């Protein structure tokens, strides 16, 4: 059976864009990553500093979960030509597509089993998925885990997924 799982995420039009509002506690780097030409100008050649000294330490709650080899791989990927393209697109879309996504949801909510896995973002993922699903949403909260749930607690994420799939598949 088809299902949908959201891990530490939100959606534009359902509060995600508020994370960029620095005047109300939002996160500064969202605007940096969404601004045309700025990520490449400020972060090119500084990927290790941004990721290894800021992003992972700031958003991870599990000491030692993200190791140097993980950071090396992220640095390798982001250092390539157009390496920031995915992150740039994600943050631009969150600031531009809220009305469109809210309109889509108003016309057709998700009508399949939904699992919301939350961690460092608290119940934000669950609150978002409740708004976009016509069915009850199953929620799993990973206490003591930061935003990078799959890196910080892969066994706990896998356990949550497998439990959900058993329920969905009825086995």
N, C-alpha and C positions, 0 to 999 in steps of 0.2 A: 504494500500500500504506500502511496505517496505521503510524505510528511515534510514539515519544515522545521529546521532548528536554527535559532538565533543565539549566538554566543557573544556576550558583551557588546551589544550593538543597539542602535536605535534607528529611526528613519526620519529623513527630512519631512517636515509637515506634522511631526508628532513629537517635537521637542528637541530633536538632535541639533538643530541649528542654534538653539540657545547656548550650546557649548562654546560657540564662537563669540558670544557677547561678553567681551572682557570687562565691560562696565558693570556687569552683574556676576562676576566670578568666573566668567568663561575662560577658555584656554587660548593663550596668545598665538600659539603656533598654527592653529587652524587658519587664521587669517593669512599668516605667512605662507603656508602651503597652498592656499587658494589664490594668492595674488600672482598675476601673470609675470613670469620671469624672475620673481623673487626667490623661490626655492633654489633654482639653479644658480643664481647669483650668490646667495648667502651660504648654501650648503654644499655646493660642488667642491670637492677636496676636503670637506669637513664632515663627511658622513660618519666617521668613527666618533668624532667628538659629539655630534648631535645625537646619534643613536646610543652609543656606549656610555657617554657621560651625562646625557640628559634624558632621552626618551625612555629607554628601558629602566634606568633607576627610578625615574619619576612615576612610572605607571606600573611597576612591578611591586608585588608585596611579598614575594617569596625569595629570600636571600639565596643566592647560588643557583637558582633555577635556570637563569639565562647566563650561559657560560661564554667565554671568549670565542669559542668556535661558532656559537650562534651569532654573536655580534659580527664575527668575520664574514659569515655568509650574508647577513643583511648588508654589511658594508660593500661586499663584492657586488651584490645585486643593485644597490642604490648608486654605486659608483659608475655603473655602465651608462652609455649614452641613453638618454631618456629614462634613466633609472627611477626618477621621482615621478614619472608620468602617472602611475597608478594612484599614488598618494595624492597627487595634485588633483586628479580627476575625482577622487572620492570626496575631498574637501570642497572642491568647487560645486559638485553636485549637491552636497548637503546644504550649501548656501543658496542654491538656485532652483532646486526641484521640489521644494516643500509643497507648494500649492498643487503642482501636478500630481504628486504622490497622494496627497490628501484627497484630491478629486477621484483618483483611481480607486482608493480604498472606500470612499463614500459610495461608489457604484458597485463595488464587488470586493467584499472582505474575503480573507483567506478562509476556505471551507475544507480544511484538512487538519489533521493533528499537528499541533505546534508545541515545540519545546523551547523554553526560554532559559538559557544558562547565564546566570549573572555572577559577578565576582566583584572586582574593584569598583564598578559602576553602580553597585547596590541593586535595587530592584528596577532600574531604568529599562533594562531589556524586557522584563516581564510586563512592566507598565505599558511599554510600546506595543508589544505583541498582543496584549489584551485589547488594545484599541483597533487593531487591524485584523483580528480573527473573529469569525462568527461563532466559533466553538470555544469551549474552555481551553485555557492554555496551561500546560504543565510547566511548573517552574522548579528549577534546581539552583540553589544559591551555594556558591563555593566560597565559604568563609576563609579568610586569611589569604586569599588569592587576589592578585591585581588584574589589570586589564588584559594582560597576555595569558589568559587562562590556559590555552592549549600548550603553551611553552612552560608555564609555571606548574601546572597540575595535569599533565596528560593522562595519567591513570584515572583521575577523578572525572575528567571530561569524558573519557572513553566509557567509564562506568555509567555515567548519566545517559550517554547516547545509547548504549546497549540496553539499559533498562527501558528507555523510551521505545526503542525499536521492538523489544519484546512485547510491550503493551500494544503498540501500533499493529504489529503483525499477529497479535493474539496468541503468541506461543509461550 
